[in-house]
Amino acid sequence: MSIARKQAMEAPPMPEEEAPSPVMKPVPRITIHAFCELPETGSAIQRAGEDRRLAKAHLTVHMGGIKAAVEQYQQNGTPNLILVETKRGEADLFSDLAALAEVCDAGTKVVVVGHLNDVSVYREMIRQGVNEYLVSPLQPMQIIEAVSRLYADPDAPPIGRSIAFMGAKGGTGSSTIAHNVGWCISTRMQEDVIITDLDLPFGTAGLDFNQDPAQGIADALTTPERLDDVLLDRLLVKCSDHLSLFAAPAVLDRDFDMDSEAYESVLEIVRETVPCVIVDLPHVWSSWTKKLLLAADDIVITATPDLASLRNTKNIIDLARQMRANDFTPHVVINQVGVPKRPEIPVKDFAQAIGVEPTLVLPFNPALFGTAANNGQMVEELDPKGKATEGFRFLAKQLCGRQAQPVKPAGSSIFPFLKRLTRKG
């Protein structure tokens, strides 16, 4: 076998375990200029600028530190935010900042990246009007969090965690898993949850919860500028004390040609009303599904143990790693394992090929899942102590950052692959 062929078949190493990522509001459309002294600082800031939470901001990185910034703004107006790095000592540092202050326009915010880890220096900087002081060396998430804090409205409600569920191919059961996980978060953790069914012509959320709403998410997407708390409350279906449903119309007599901005606008409003939003994405690849998937705080990919699912799962994971360098690897659920007489890729081989240990492996159980679907019930309602229910609870806890112990296998069952998804920040 050639070296190139061997390398192509080798999966990437499993990443180390991490905690769930923090939930932050996206930074608005601002201009950011960075002036660095070290190449590694500039690289960290550049990687931060590629993050989904800074997608609307326009960032440029220069070298030269505070001196270069002062020269730049003697002849030009200043941006919304200036990031400056300095290696100078305390006395020279404040002298340089005084020179920068003389050329800054009113309203410009300043973040200093320094090499002095001293509380007194930090306090003096804040007293002189510096908005934030970060100690080098920096990680991209430190920069993202600092910028996000500066532009977060203190009077605005906190933003809820968005969890996007997508099937690696059609028929994997992604929607079923999304609905059952949302149910577990609402019932077991007592968190308010909204399930948004974005498969507008074929969505099953209404069926799974035995609801037939006259209005739903399509009405909001048609005129997103009209959506407010009052209208949202009218369009939602209350399934329990903590669970509401933003149902799809599931009709074929109308077209659903909304742009990605409509979806983003509606989900932004929904996220301001509850701590957790389940985003049930259809298995279609378009600009809006790609955008919503990559913008979510967490991603759950549902696959079946076959070659098409393996290929598509790996493609989604590779894209997420490329486009979400500061986020964690998506969760993977392998569903419908053990279908009689069906050739399957072993879970161990599947995991090695995609480079991710699955968070959850669900055995094929057509009687339980079929009955739940036909009755408009959740799996937990039919089998509260069953292994599938334990699995949904485990996944719900992982997604919400709660402590959870893997479910113990029963005999020689293939169900023991309930492990925390290894993630890489």
N, C-alpha and C positions, 0 to 999 in steps of 0.2 A: 504493500500500500504506500502511495506517495505521501510525503510530509504534508502537502497541501490538503490531500483527501483526509488524512488523519485529523488534522486540525479542524477541518470543517465539521467533522462528526463529533468532536469533543464539546461538551457543554461547558458553559462558564461555571466557575466555582460557586458554591452556595454562599450567599451573603450572610453576615452575622445578624443575630436577633437585635431588633430595635423596638423602641416604644412608638406608639402612634404619633403621627406628625401633628404639630399644633395647628389649630384652625385660625386663620387670619383673613381679614378682608383684603381683597385685591387693592393695590395702590391705584389711585386715580391717574388720569392722564397728566403727568407732570414731566418736567425736564430735569435730569440729574447729570451733573458734571462731577467727575472724580479726578483728583490730582494725587498721584501716588509717588512714593519714593522707592518702593521695592516692587520688582516684577511680580512676586507671589501675591502681594496685596492687590495689584491690578487684576491678576488672574481671578482671585476670589470674588472681586467686585463684578468682573465681567460675567462669571458664572451665576452670580446672584441676579444680574440683569436679564439672564435668559430664563429665569424662573417664571412659572405661570402667574404668580402673585404680583410680579412686576411687568406683566405683559403689556400693559397700557402705557407704562412709563417709557420715556426716551432717555437712554443712558449712553454717555460717552466717557471713555477713560483716557486720561492723559498722564504723562509722567512729569515729575518736577516738583511735586509737593506744594506747599503753601506759596512759595516764591513764584512758581509758574501760574498759580491761580491769581495772584495779585497782578501780575503782568497781563494776564488775559483780560481781567475785568477793568483795567484802567481805561480801555478803549471800547469795551463791550458791556452790555447789560448782563446781569447775573441771572441764573436759572432759578427754578423753584427750590432746588436743593443742591448744596455743594458738599462733597465728601473730600476731605483733605487728610493726607497722611503726613506725619512729621516724626523725625527721629531726634529732634532738638531737646535740650534740657529745659527745665522749668522756666528760667528767666528768658531765654531766647524764644521759647514757645509762645509766651504771652505777648512778646514784642511782635512776633509774626502775625498772631491773631489780631492784634490791634491794626496792623497794616491791612489785613484782609477786611476787617470791619469797615475801613474807610472807603472801600470800593464796592461794597455790597449794597444792592438795592433793598429798600424796605420790603419786608415779607419773605426774603430769602432765608431758608433754614440752613444751618451748618452742622455737619457731623464731623468730628475730628477722630482720626485713627492715630493713636500714639503708642509709644513704647514704655511709658511710665505708668506702672500699676500702683497709683497713689490716690487715696481717697481725697486728700486735700487738693490735689491738682484737679480732680474731677469737680469738686465743689466750686473751686475758683472759676473753672471754665463755665459751668452752669450760671454762676453769678454774673459773668461777663457776657452772657447771651448765647453761648454755644448750646445747641439743642440736644446733643448727645455726644458722649465720649466712649469710644471702643478701644480696647487694648489689643494690639497686634500680638501674635498672628491671628488672622480672621478666618472663620468658616463662612461660606455663603449664607447659611441660615441666620447667622448673627446680623448680617447686613440686612437681609430681608425683614427680620423681626424689627430691627431698629427703624427702618423706613416705614414699615407698616404702622408702628406705634405713633410716629410723627404725624401721620395723615389719617389716623382713625378718629372718627367723630366721637368724643367722650359721651355725648348724649344719645348716640345711636344704639339700638339694641345689639346685643352680641349676635354673632353669626353662627348658625348651626353647622354641624359637620355634614358634608354631602358624601354619600357613598354610592358610587356608580356600579351597577351590576350589568354585565354584558355576557352573552353566550359566545363561546368560541365558534360556534356554528348554530344553525337553526335546530331546535329540538333538544337542546342540552338540559333544559329545565331551569334556565337562569331566572325567569320571572317567578317560578315557584319558590326558588331559594330566596330571592329578594323579598317576597311577600312574607315568607315564614320567618326570616331574620328580622324584618321590621316588626312583626308581631311579637317576637321574643324580646326585642329591645323595649317595646311599649309595655308588655305585661310583666316581664321579669325584672327589668331595671326601672320601671315606672318613669320612663322618659317619654316626653311628647314626640311623636314621630308622624311625619307625613310621607306617604308613599306616592310618588309621582309616576304614573304610567305613561310613558312617552311613545309607546307603540300605538299611535292614534287610530289606525284602521283595524288592528287585530288584538289590541291589548286585552289581557285577561284578569286584571286586578279586580274589576267589578264582579266578575264571575267567582273568583277565588274567595271574595269576602261576601258573596251573596247580596250584592248591591246592584241597583239599576238606576243610577242618577240621571236626571234629565239634563244636567249641565256638568261640565268638568273642565279638564285642562285645555281642551281645544278652544273653549270660549275665552280663556285667558290669553292664549297664544295669538288669537286673531286680533285682539286689541290690547297688547301688553301695557300700553301707556295708561289704560284705565284701571289696571289692577292695583288695588289698595287693600288694607286690612278688612274693610267692610265687604268688598266684592269677593275677596278670597274666602272669607267665612261662608259666603253664600254658595260658592262653587265647590267647597270641600264636603265630603261625606264623612260623618262621624261614625266610625266603626266601634270605638270603645272610648273609655275616659281619656286614654293617652294616644290613640291611633286615629288618624284621619286619612282619607283617600282622595287623591286628585286623579280621578278616573279618566281613561280614554273613552271617546265616544264609540269606538268599535263599529263604525258604519262605513259603507263603501259608496254612498251616494254623494260624497263631497271630496274635494281634493284638499290635501294638507301640505301646502307649499309655503311654510313659514321659513324665514331665514334664521340663522344661528343667533342673531341678536335678540330675537323674540324669546327664544328658549332661555338664553342667558338672563334676560331681564326678569322673566317670570320666576326662574329658580332663585335669583338673588332676593326677590321679595319673599319667597317661601322660606328661605334660609333665615330670614330675620324674625320668623314667627315661632320656630321650634328648634330644640337642640339637635335634632337629627332628621335628615332628609334622605330617603331612599330614592335613588334615581334609577328607574327600571328602563334601561335602554333596549330598543329593538335590535335584532341582528341585521342591521343595514350599515353600510359604511358610506357616510356622507360628510360634508363639512361640519354639520351641526352635531352629529353623533361623535365624531372625532374630537371636536372642541369640548363638548360636555364631558366626555370620558377623561380627557387629559386634564381638565380643570377641576375634577373631583378631588376631595381630600383623601379618599381611599377608593381603590378599584378592586372589584371582585370579578374574576373571570370564571365562568362555569364551562367545563369541558366534559366530554365523554371519552373513554379510553380507546380512541381510534386515531388513525393517522391524520385525518383532516383536522380534528380537534387539536392534536399535538402541534401540527404546523401552524395553525391559526393562533393558538395560545402563545407559542414562542414568538410569533410576529408581533402580537400585541405587547408582550413583555419587553421585547427589544425596543419597540417604539416608545413605550413608557420610560424605559431606562434612558433613552436618548433625549426625550423631550421633557422629562421630569427628573433631572439629575439630582435635585435637592429633596426629592420625595422618596418614599419607600417602594419596594417592589410590589406589584399587585398581589393580592391573595388569589390563590387558585383552588377551586373546588372541582374535584373529579366526581361526577355524578353517574348513576346508573351502572355501577360496576357489578359484574357477575351476571349479565344476561345469558340465560341458558343457550348453549350451542353457538354463541357469538364469539369469534376470535377477538381477543382484546390485547392491547398493549399493557403489560404489567405496570402497576403504579410506580414501582421503583424505577423502571426504565423510562416511564413518562416524565417523572420528576428529574431524572438525570439529563434527559434531552432538553428540557426547558430551563434547567438551572435553578429551579425553585421547588422547594418541598411543599406539597399541597397542604393547605390549612385544614381541609376537610375532604374525606372520601366517603361518599354515600353509596351503599349497596343498592342494587336493583330491588325495588319493593313495589311492584305494580299495584298490589291490592290496597296498600296503605295510601299511596299517593293518588291512585285513581279514585278511591272512595272520597278522599279529602277534596279533590277537584270537583267531583260530581255533586258533592253535598254543599259546596261553598264554605268549606271549613279549613282551618289550619291543621297541620299534622299534630301539633301539640294538643289540640282539642280531642283528637281521636286516640292518640297514643302518648299521654303525658310523660310516661316513664320509659319510652322506647329509645333505641339508639339514635334514630334519626332526630328525634326531639333534642336529645342531649347534644347532638352535633350542631343543630341550629343555635342552641343556647351558647355553645362554645364559640362559634363563629361570631355571634352577636357581641359577646364579651371582648373578643379580640378587636373587633371593629370599634368598640367604644372605649378601648384602653383599660378594661377591667381585668382583674386577675382571673385566670381560668386554668383549671387542670385538664389535661387531655383525658378524653373518655377512655376507660380501660376496655381492651378488646374482649369479646365474648368468645372463648375457645379459639378456634383457628380462623375467625372471621377476618375479612380484609379491611374491617372498619377501623383498625387502630391508628391509621394515619391522621389522627387529629393532633396536629402539632401547630405551635405558633409559627406563622409564616416567617421564615427568615427574611429580613429586610435589610436594605442597604441605604443609608442616608446619603 
